[in-house]
Structure formats: C-alpha cells, structure tokens
Amino acid sequence: MEHKTTVPLTPSPRIRKAWMLALLISASAIAGVAHAGDEESERANLARIENELAQVQQMVAAASKDAPANARVNFRYEWLMNDLDIMRRGISQHLAAPRQARAVEPLRGDYRQ
C-alpha cells in the first residue's frame, strides 16, 4: 500500500500579506469615505487605494516568482494581477471622469486551477 503525502494548500506569507493589505486598504477607504462626506476626501482616499494596489501588484509579482513550478494546484497570479489592474483602472477612470454611471468590468475572483 502506497502512502501519499499531501501538501496543505496554504498561501505563502507574501500572498497573505498582499490580501490582508488590500482588505485593510479597502476597509479604511470605505470608512473614510463614509465619514468624510466630501468629494476631496473621497478623491484622496481613492488615490491612496490606487497607490496601495500598485504596491500589492509588486508583492504579487514577487510571490509569483517564488511559486513552485510542480504544484498539484496552481495559483493563477496572472488572473490576480489582471483583477488588481482592473481595480486600478476603475479608480483612475473614476478620478479622471465626470460623475456618471458606467459599466464595471467583473472580477474573476477564483485564482486556483
């Protein structure tokens, strides 16, 4: 009887840090926008989020270089990078455009394959 060793599918510390940072940024920005109530504060918060997302993208790029090549289940870093880019573009477009409703590109959300 052959015994297979299973490897737990836990994200690396870099991935956990990147996601925690993104969640904290989003939560603080939402709280800041909800309490500030003025357009200038919203724009400052959104600009800060866009900048933080750029830093998260750098962390994701670094984590992708450390990803095991022969993993049974692969994390799709390129999908995550694409979703982060979509978020950054959405923020940039919002900051640059006049107030109007527009279509929002959906995120993939599932990064495992």
C-alpha positions in Angstrom: 0.0 0.0 0.0 1.5 3.3 -1.1 1.2 6.3 1.2 0.8 9.6 -0.5 1.9 12.7 1.3 -0.4 15.6 0.9 0.8 19.2 0.9 -1.5 21.7 2.5 -2.7 24.3 0.1 -1.9 27.4 2.1 -0.9 30.7 0.6 2.6 31.9 1.1 3.2 34.7 3.6 3.6 37.2 0.7 0.2 36.3 -0.7 -1.5 36.5 2.8 0.2 39.9 3.4 -0.9 41.2 0.0 -4.5 40.2 0.5 -4.6 41.5 4.1 -3.2 44.8 2.9 -5.8 45.0 0.1 -8.6 44.2 2.6 -7.4 46.8 5.1 -7.0 49.4 2.5 -10.5 48.8 1.2 -12.0 48.8 4.7 -10.2 52.0 5.7 -11.1 53.8 2.5 -14.8 52.8 2.8 -14.8 54.0 6.4 -13.0 57.2 5.4 -15.4 58.0 2.5 -18.5 57.2 4.6 -17.5 59.6 7.3 -15.9 62.4 5.3 -18.8 63.1 3.0 -16.9 65.4 0.7 -15.5 64.8 -2.8 -12.0 66.0 -1.9 -11.7 63.3 0.8 -13.1 60.7 -1.5 -10.6 61.5 -4.2 -7.7 61.5 -1.7 -8.8 58.0 -0.4 -9.2 56.6 -3.9 -5.8 57.9 -5.0 -4.3 56.3 -1.9 -6.0 53.0 -2.7 -4.8 53.1 -6.3 -1.3 53.6 -5.0 -1.6 50.8 -2.5 -2.9 48.4 -5.2 0.2 49.2 -7.2 2.3 48.1 -4.2 0.1 44.9 -3.8 0.8 44.2 -7.5 4.5 44.4 -6.8 4.1 41.9 -3.9 2.0 39.6 -6.1 4.7 39.7 -8.8 7.4 38.8 -6.2 5.2 36.0 -4.9 4.7 34.6 -8.4 8.5 34.3 -8.8 8.6 32.1 -5.6 5.7 29.9 -6.7 6.5 26.1 -7.0 6.6 25.0 -10.6 5.3 21.5 -9.9 2.4 22.2 -7.6 -0.6 20.0 -7.9 -2.9 23.1 -7.8 -1.5 26.3 -9.2 -2.4 29.8 -8.1 -3.1 31.9 -11.1 -1.0 35.0 -10.4 -1.8 36.5 -13.8 -5.5 36.4 -13.1 -5.0 38.1 -9.8 -2.7 40.7 -11.4 -5.4 41.3 -14.1 -8.1 41.8 -11.4 -5.9 44.2 -9.5 -5.2 46.1 -12.7 -9.0 46.3 -13.4 -9.5 47.8 -9.9 -6.7 50.3 -10.5 -8.0 51.3 -13.9 -11.5 51.7 -12.5 -10.2 54.0 -9.8 -8.1 56.0 -12.3 -11.1 56.3 -14.7 -13.3 57.5 -11.8 -10.9 60.1 -10.7 -10.4 61.4 -14.3 -14.0 61.2 -15.4 -17.0 63.4 -14.7 -19.7 61.9 -12.4 -21.7 59.5 -14.5 -22.8 55.8 -14.4 -20.7 53.3 -16.3 -20.3 49.6 -16.8 -18.0 47.9 -14.4 -15.8 45.0 -15.6 -16.4 41.9 -13.5 -13.5 40.4 -11.5 -12.6 36.7 -12.0 -12.4 36.1 -8.2 -11.2 32.4 -8.5 -7.5 32.1 -8.7 -7.0 28.4 -8.4 -6.7 25.9 -11.2 
